[in-house]
Amino acid sequence: MKQTVWITGASSGIGEALARTYAEKGATLILSARNEEKLNKLASELKTESYVIPLDLSQTDTLEQKAKEAIQKTQKIDVLINNGGISQRGLALETSLETERRIMEVDFFGTAELTRYVAQHMVNMGGGKIAVTSSLVGIISSPYRTAYAAAKHALHGYFDGLRAELHESNIQVTILCPGFIKTDVSVNALNEKGEKLNEMDDAQANGMEPMVLAKKIIRSIEKGKKEAYFGGYEVLSIYIKRFFPSLFASILLKAKVR
Ligand SMILES: NC(=O)c1ccc[n+]([C@@H]2O[C@H](COP(=O)([O-])OP(=O)(O)OC[C@H]3O[C@@H](n4cnc5c(N)ncnc54)[C@H](OP(=O)(O)O)[C@@H]3O)[C@@H](O)[C@H]2O)c1
């Protein structure tokens, strides 16, 4: 049956790749992010029914209305992929509380708030699938990304609990944890002053292609995975941290993270 998939962060990188891959499968799409021009351009290139709903995840008081608009346009949302997010490249002691709050607003509060309204719709419709793009940094942490890691860790606490709450309502929750993916995530990351970094990290430049990742993500959602890891050698960090936490802490002291 034709699915309706709502993707946040669809204007670039992983979200755009997810939109292109779902479009090939014939899904109806709702494309969201702040940059309406990029979303419209993407929608015009997709050979599938698609709706552009621009939104800013940090404007949490607008998200109920955005959810109403999406439901009114498509009648039924089968899959929500909470993918919009912003990263960080700045030392904790030099980063302002304001910058930390901005990262938390987008990566955590906005994501939780949008999910609340879509999840209620899914409960009313008898089921659905919710995914959220965390990161390997949602499980481990890393210098220069303390607030980002905190926001992504918070997603695990929230969505693991939500999965249990929504189980009886036939709603599946998948937490996606990518490693290094070749997108502009570091270019768009906030520095200590809360400004756009504008630098491509080597790790991202040499990372997995977003279109390769998108296929893997869709497979993990279709399989109903609860948590899924993606990337190259960096995925090992999850297991080193889990089974040898002290060793992981020493490795982190020497790791090239910028
Ligand atoms: N690339 C990686 O290596 C990597 C690894 C792990 C996790 N991730 C996560 O993957 C997700 C997608 O990132 P990406 O790698 O594709 O980077 P990206 O190219 O920078 O994409 C980020 C997306 O989020 C949107 N966004 C940012 N701030 C927003 C806001 N306030 N409201 C609504 N949308 C907003 C951006 O659109 P607008 O600017 O148009 O709003 C853009 O579409 C993020 O959650 C990121 O944390 C990335």
The ligand as a Gaussian input file, in Angstrom:
#p B3LYP/6-31G(d) Opt

LIG

0 1
 N       26.328000      13.687000       8.512000
 C       26.711000      13.015000       9.554000
 O       27.880000      12.590000       9.642000
 C       25.723000      12.736000      10.652000
 C       26.063000      11.771000      11.592000
 C       25.170000      11.475000      12.613000
 C       23.964000      12.111000      12.686000
 N       23.651000      13.062000      11.766000
 C       22.339000      13.699000      11.889000
 O       21.661000      13.570000      10.667000
 C       20.664000      14.572000      10.561000
 C       20.731000      15.207000       9.188000
 O       21.972000      15.882000       9.059000
 P       22.829000      15.908000       7.711000
 O       24.048000      15.127000       7.966000
 O       21.989000      15.571000       6.555000
 O       23.299000      17.432000       7.701000
 P       22.739000      18.708000       6.893000
 O       23.013000      18.529000       5.452000
 O       23.312000      19.884000       7.593000
 O       21.173000      18.626000       7.101000
 C       20.526000      19.090000       8.259000
 C       19.066000      19.264000       7.940000
 O       18.385000      19.723000       9.117000
 C       17.642000      20.890000       8.796000
 N       17.563000      21.807000       9.925000
 C       18.582000      22.409000      10.588000
 N       18.099000      23.260000      11.521000
 C       16.746000      23.191000      11.448000
 C       15.687000      23.840000      12.122000
 N       15.907000      24.764000      13.069000
 N       14.414000      23.524000      11.790000
 C       14.164000      22.617000      10.818000
 N       15.120000      21.965000      10.135000
 C       16.399000      22.254000      10.439000
 C       18.390000      21.530000       7.622000
 O       17.516000      22.305000       6.813000
 P       17.351000      23.907000       6.852000
 O       18.710000      24.504000       7.028000
 O       16.710000      24.195000       5.513000
 O       16.428000      24.172000       7.986000
 C       18.829000      20.290000       6.848000
 O       17.797000      19.861000       5.990000
 C       20.916000      15.541000      11.718000
 O       20.008000      15.267000      12.752000
 C       22.335000      15.187000      12.152000
 O       22.541000      15.488000      13.514000
 C       24.503000      13.386000      10.747000

